[in-house]
Amino acid sequence: MAALLRAMLRLAGPAAWRRPVCGLWCRPGQDPGRRVGSRTPTLKEKPAGTETEKFQMVYRFDAIRAFGYLSQLKVAQTALTLLALPPGFYWYSHGLVTLGSLCFAGGIAGFALAMLCWMSHFFRRLVGILYVNEAGTVLRVAHLTFWGRRQDTDWPVADVMPMTESADRPQELFVRLQQYSGKQSFYLTLRYGRILDRERFTQVFGMLDTLK
């Protein structure tokens, strides 16, 4: 996965990393704290009262857009591979293809499905943007869905485990975002992501001497 991240960053290019976030996930004039092209968040994802609050962006990973496109491409590729199986069984029943060819096609479909599950498991936990509300009580995590679309999930800051208490080191490629309750976890990269508001970031995740 580390090699995949480096490859995607090279493909996106430095110019893409410097694009403003609204150019990545927001329509012109839209509040960057709101999603584009994704379903309305459920009550489980947003604590009551956060709909009218203002959020300050504290971190962003600009290449998340490229990972969203890759996720969508992988879903489409897997769907096409699976759709090719029924015609393969039909042709085999009529003697048009051999059993070896049918097994080969089934193996490819199975591998594509396994890769989709593995990549989706990681992509859905990769952090694109982090926000903190003005009161400093809610952390909003913008990440990807299974379909490669954006989704926002809100955590109470009191339930966020500071990185100073984690076994992960900031120098590592990925650092886990964890809750004390252990209900959910995400991954962010301090090496390729940007800390935009160091003060608010430190208030949530603790003081780290090695932060960029």
C-alpha positions in Angstrom: 0.0 0.0 0.0 2.9 2.3 0.6 4.2 1.7 -2.9 0.6 2.4 -4.2 0.5 5.7 -2.4 3.9 6.8 -3.8 2.8 5.8 -7.3 -0.4 7.7 -7.1 1.4 10.8 -5.8 3.8 10.7 -8.8 0.9 10.3 -11.2 -1.0 13.2 -9.6 2.1 15.5 -9.8 3.1 18.3 -7.5 0.7 20.7 -9.2 -2.3 18.6 -8.3 -1.1 18.5 -4.6 -1.2 22.3 -4.4 -4.7 22.7 -5.7 -7.2 24.3 -3.3 -9.5 21.8 -1.6 -12.6 23.4 -3.2 -11.0 22.4 -6.5 -10.9 18.8 -5.3 -14.2 18.1 -3.6 -16.3 21.3 -3.6 -18.3 23.2 -6.1 -17.4 26.9 -6.6 -19.0 28.9 -3.8 -19.8 25.9 -1.7 -18.8 25.5 1.9 -15.7 23.2 1.9 -17.1 21.5 5.0 -19.9 20.1 3.0 -19.7 17.1 0.7 -20.2 16.9 -3.0 -21.9 14.0 -4.7 -22.4 12.0 -1.5 -25.4 11.0 0.6 -26.7 13.0 3.4 -24.8 12.1 6.6 -26.8 10.0 9.2 -27.3 10.9 12.8 -24.6 8.4 13.7 -22.1 10.3 11.6 -22.9 13.8 12.9 -23.6 14.7 16.5 -26.7 16.8 17.0 -26.2 20.5 16.6 -23.1 20.3 14.3 -25.1 21.1 11.1 -25.0 24.9 11.8 -21.5 25.0 13.3 -18.5 26.4 11.4 -15.5 24.2 11.0 -11.9 25.2 10.5 -9.7 23.1 8.1 -6.6 21.8 10.0 -5.2 19.2 7.6 -5.6 18.1 4.0 -4.2 15.4 1.7 -4.6 16.8 -1.8 -4.0 13.5 -3.6 -7.2 12.1 -2.1 -9.0 13.0 -5.4 -6.7 10.6 -7.3 -7.4 7.8 -4.9 -11.2 8.5 -5.3 -10.8 8.1 -9.1 -8.8 4.9 -8.6 -11.5 3.5 -6.3 -14.2 4.2 -8.8 -12.1 2.7 -11.6 -11.5 -0.4 -9.6 -15.3 -0.8 -8.9 -16.0 -0.5 -12.6 -13.3 -2.9 -13.6 -14.5 -5.5 -11.1 -18.1 -5.2 -12.2 -17.1 -5.7 -15.9 -15.0 -8.7 -15.0 -17.9 -10.3 -13.1 -20.4 -9.6 -15.8 -18.2 -11.5 -18.2 -18.7 -14.8 -16.3 -22.3 -15.6 -17.3 -21.5 -15.4 -21.1 -18.5 -17.6 -20.3 -20.6 -20.3 -18.7 -23.1 -20.1 -21.7 -20.2 -20.5 -24.2 -18.8 -23.3 -22.2 -22.1 -25.1 -22.1 -22.2 -24.9 -25.9 -18.7 -26.0 -26.4 -17.4 -22.7 -27.6 -14.7 -22.3 -24.8 -12.7 -24.8 -22.9 -12.9 -25.6 -19.2 -9.4 -24.2 -18.8 -10.4 -20.9 -20.3 -13.5 -20.7 -18.1 -11.5 -21.4 -15.0 -9.0 -18.8 -16.0 -11.7 -16.2 -16.4 -13.2 -17.2 -13.0 -9.7 -16.8 -11.4 -9.3 -13.3 -12.8 -12.8 -12.3 -11.6 -12.1 -13.7 -8.1 -8.7 -11.9 -7.9 -10.3 -8.6 -9.1 -13.0 -9.0 -6.4 -10.4 -9.7 -3.7 -8.4 -6.7 -4.7 -11.4 -4.5 -4.7 -12.2 -5.6 -1.1 -8.6 -5.0 0.0 -8.3 -1.6 -1.7 -11.7 -0.4 -0.5 -10.9 -1.4 3.1 -7.9 1.0 3.0 -9.3 3.7 0.8 -12.4 4.1 3.0 -10.1 4.8 6.0 -7.7 7.2 4.2 -8.2 10.7 5.5 -8.5 13.5 2.9 -9.3 16.5 5.1 -9.7 17.2 8.8 -11.8 19.9 10.3 -12.3 21.1 13.9 -15.3 23.2 15.0 -14.8 26.6 16.5 -15.4 25.3 20.0 -12.8 22.6 19.5 -15.1 19.8 20.6 -15.8 18.1 17.2 -13.4 16.6 14.7 -14.8 16.2 11.2 -13.0 13.6 9.1 -13.5 13.7 5.3 -12.8 10.3 3.7 -13.9 8.1 0.9 -16.8 5.7 0.5 -16.8 2.3 -1.1 -17.8 4.0 -4.4 -14.9 6.6 -4.2 -17.2 9.4 -3.2 -16.6 11.8 -0.3 -18.1 11.2 3.2 -17.8 13.2 6.4 -17.7 11.6 9.8 -17.8 13.5 13.0 -16.0 12.4 16.2 -16.1 14.1 19.6 -12.6 15.4 20.3 -12.8 14.0 23.8 -13.0 10.5 22.2 -10.0 11.1 19.9 -6.8 9.4 21.0 -3.8 11.8 20.8 -1.0 10.7 18.6 1.3 11.1 21.6 -0.5 8.1 23.1 -0.3 6.0 20.0 2.4 3.5 19.1 2.6 5.0 15.6 5.4 7.6 14.9 4.7 10.8 12.9 7.7 9.8 10.6 5.8 6.7 9.4 4.0 6.8 6.1 0.6 6.3 7.7 -0.5 7.3 11.2 -3.7 5.9 12.7 -6.5 8.1 13.9 -8.1 6.2 16.8 -10.9 6.6 19.2 -10.8 5.6 22.9 -14.1 3.8 22.3 -12.4 1.8 19.6 -15.4 2.1 17.3 -13.6 3.3 14.2 -10.2 4.2 12.9 -8.7 6.1 10.0 -5.3 6.6 8.4 -3.6 9.9 7.5 -0.1 10.7 6.2 1.9 13.5 7.8 4.6 12.9 5.2 2.5 13.9 2.2 -0.4 15.7 3.9 -0.4 19.3 5.0 -1.1 20.6 8.5 -2.8 23.9 7.8 -3.6 25.0 11.4 -0.9 23.7 13.7 -2.5 25.1 16.8 -5.8 23.4 16.4 -4.2 20.2 15.2 -2.0 20.1 18.3 -5.0 20.7 20.5 -6.6 17.5 19.2 -3.7 15.2 18.6 -1.1 16.5 21.1 2.3 18.2 20.8 4.6 16.3 18.5 8.2 17.6 18.0 8.4 15.9 14.6 5.3 17.4 13.1 5.9 19.1 9.7 
